[in-house]
Amino acid sequence: MSAGRMELEGPMTFATARALSEQGAAALGPGACVIDLAGVSDIDSSALAVLFAWARAAASRGGSITLAHVPANLSSLAELYGVSDLLPAAA
């Protein structure tokens, strides 16, 4: 993870959510950051909580996040929970 871009690999699940949330929030700075989910191997609803925590952390520092390569199952979960409009996905 580095300022400006985070390329995630491995699971983004309840088991990894706390560590990911803390690591990602610490890496976010006052600029735009692309979060690339292409390397995510497994995902559950806790990933949404992590992504929203990162968005808040970035905003508190004057920054923002944009998601790239969002897995279909994450999009489906966001739609199911009615929060898909809150995920800043890359066009």
C-alpha contacts under 8 A as a table, 3 or more apart, distances in Angstrom:
res1	aa1	res2	aa2	distance
1	M	5	R	6.72
1	M	6	M	4.57
1	M	7	E	6.44
1	M	8	L	7.75
1	M	24	G	7.28
1	M	27	A	6.59
2	S	5	R	5.71
2	S	6	M	5.93
2	S	27	A	6.05
2	S	28	L	7.74
3	A	6	M	7.42
3	A	27	A	5.97
3	A	28	L	5.79
3	A	29	G	6.11
3	A	31	G	7.93
3	A	33	C	6.62
4	G	28	L	7.77
4	G	29	G	7.90
4	G	31	G	6.92
4	G	32	A	6.02
4	G	33	C	4.20
4	G	34	V	6.23
5	R	33	C	5.12
5	R	34	V	4.72
5	R	35	I	5.86
5	R	36	D	7.40
6	M	33	C	7.29
6	M	34	V	6.28
6	M	35	I	4.78
6	M	36	D	5.98
7	E	35	I	6.13
7	E	36	D	4.74
7	E	37	L	6.46
7	E	38	A	7.57
7	E	39	G	7.15
8	L	35	I	7.45
8	L	36	D	6.17
8	L	37	L	5.54
8	L	38	A	7.20
8	L	39	G	5.60
8	L	40	V	5.98
9	E	37	L	7.41
9	E	38	A	7.56
9	E	39	G	4.23
9	E	40	V	4.73
9	E	41	S	6.86
10	G	39	G	6.36
10	G	40	V	4.83
10	G	41	S	4.87
10	G	42	D	6.79
11	P	16	T	6.99
11	P	40	V	5.63
11	P	41	S	5.11
11	P	42	D	4.47
11	P	43	I	6.03
12	M	15	A	7.82
12	M	16	T	5.88
12	M	17	A	6.31
12	M	20	L	7.79
12	M	40	V	6.59
12	M	41	S	7.59
12	M	42	D	5.95
12	M	43	I	4.83
12	M	44	D	6.83
12	M	46	S	7.56
12	M	47	A	5.71
13	T	16	T	5.37
13	T	17	A	5.72
13	T	42	D	6.85
13	T	43	I	5.27
13	T	44	D	5.19
13	T	45	S	7.37
13	T	46	S	5.80
13	T	47	A	6.12
14	F	17	A	5.10
14	F	18	R	7.71
14	F	44	D	7.17
14	F	45	S	7.94
14	F	46	S	5.46
14	F	47	A	7.67
15	A	18	R	7.62
16	T	19	A	5.69
16	T	20	L	6.07
17	A	20	L	5.15
17	A	21	S	5.88
17	A	46	S	6.37
17	A	47	A	6.70
17	A	50	V	6.30
18	R	21	S	5.14
18	R	22	E	6.28
18	R	50	V	7.86
19	A	22	E	5.27
19	A	23	Q	6.05
20	L	23	Q	5.15
20	L	24	G	5.78
20	L	50	V	7.16
21	S	24	G	5.34
21	S	25	A	5.98
21	S	50	V	5.23
21	S	51	L	7.86
21	S	53	A	6.81
21	S	54	W	6.88
22	E	25	A	5.27
22	E	26	A	6.16
23	Q	26	A	5.26
23	Q	27	A	6.31
24	G	27	A	5.11
24	G	28	L	6.33
24	G	54	W	6.52
25	A	28	L	5.40
25	A	53	A	7.47
25	A	54	W	5.45
25	A	57	A	5.73
25	A	58	A	7.35
28	L	31	G	7.98
28	L	33	C	7.25
28	L	54	W	7.64
28	L	57	A	7.15
28	L	58	A	5.76
28	L	63	G	7.80
29	G	32	A	7.95
29	G	58	A	6.36
29	G	61	R	6.25
29	G	62	G	7.83
29	G	63	G	6.36
30	P	58	A	6.67
30	P	59	A	7.92
30	P	61	R	4.94
30	P	62	G	4.85
30	P	63	G	4.28
30	P	64	S	7.72
31	G	58	A	7.86
31	G	62	G	6.80
31	G	63	G	4.37
31	G	64	S	6.43
32	A	63	G	5.38
32	A	64	S	4.81
32	A	65	I	5.74
32	A	66	T	7.56
33	C	63	G	7.59
33	C	64	S	6.17
33	C	65	I	4.73
33	C	66	T	6.28
34	V	65	I	5.70
34	V	66	T	4.81
34	V	67	L	5.78
34	V	68	A	6.69
35	I	65	I	6.77
35	I	66	T	6.02
35	I	67	L	4.83
35	I	68	A	5.94
36	D	39	G	7.61
36	D	67	L	6.02
36	D	68	A	4.64
36	D	69	H	5.95
36	D	70	V	7.63
37	L	40	V	5.42
37	L	67	L	7.22
37	L	68	A	6.09
37	L	69	H	5.31
37	L	70	V	5.69
37	L	71	P	7.10
38	A	68	A	7.45
38	A	69	H	5.11
38	A	70	V	7.03
38	A	71	P	7.39
40	V	43	I	7.10
43	I	46	S	7.88
43	I	47	A	6.42
43	I	73	N	7.58
43	I	74	L	6.92
44	D	47	A	5.83
44	D	48	L	7.95
44	D	74	L	7.24
45	S	48	L	5.56
45	S	49	A	7.30
45	S	74	L	7.54
45	S	77	L	6.60
46	S	49	A	5.16
46	S	50	V	6.46
47	A	50	V	5.01
47	A	51	L	6.15
47	A	74	L	7.88
48	L	51	L	5.13
48	L	52	F	6.14
48	L	74	L	7.77
48	L	78	A	7.30
49	A	52	F	5.20
49	A	53	A	6.07
50	V	53	A	5.05
50	V	54	W	6.21
51	L	54	W	5.06
51	L	55	A	6.20
52	F	55	A	4.94
52	F	56	R	6.23
52	F	87	L	7.94
53	A	56	R	5.14
53	A	57	A	6.12
54	W	57	A	4.95
54	W	58	A	6.01
54	W	65	I	7.57
55	A	58	A	5.19
55	A	59	A	6.10
55	A	64	S	6.28
55	A	65	I	5.90
56	R	59	A	5.07
56	R	60	S	6.10
57	A	60	S	5.19
57	A	61	R	6.65
58	A	61	R	5.28
58	A	62	G	6.33
58	A	63	G	4.57
58	A	64	S	5.16
58	A	65	I	6.84
59	A	62	G	4.89
59	A	63	G	4.90
59	A	64	S	5.65
60	S	63	G	7.23
65	I	88	P	6.84
66	T	87	L	7.95
66	T	88	P	4.97
66	T	89	A	5.38
66	T	90	A	5.82
67	L	70	V	6.50
67	L	87	L	7.49
67	L	88	P	5.91
67	L	89	A	4.41
67	L	90	A	5.62
68	A	89	A	6.11
68	A	90	A	5.48
70	V	74	L	6.73
70	V	75	S	6.86
70	V	89	A	7.39
71	P	74	L	5.37
71	P	75	S	6.51
72	A	75	S	5.06
72	A	76	S	6.13
73	N	76	S	4.91
73	N	77	L	6.16
74	L	77	L	5.04
74	L	78	A	6.15
75	S	78	A	5.12
75	S	79	E	6.13
75	S	84	S	6.80
76	S	79	E	5.06
76	S	80	L	6.07
77	L	80	L	4.97
77	L	81	Y	6.21
78	A	81	Y	5.23
78	A	82	G	6.04
78	A	83	V	5.07
78	A	84	S	4.63
78	A	87	L	7.97
79	E	82	G	4.97
79	E	83	V	6.05
79	E	84	S	5.00
80	L	83	V	7.82
81	Y	84	S	7.76
82	G	85	D	7.74
83	V	86	L	5.32
83	V	87	L	7.05
84	S	87	L	5.50
85	D	88	P	7.57
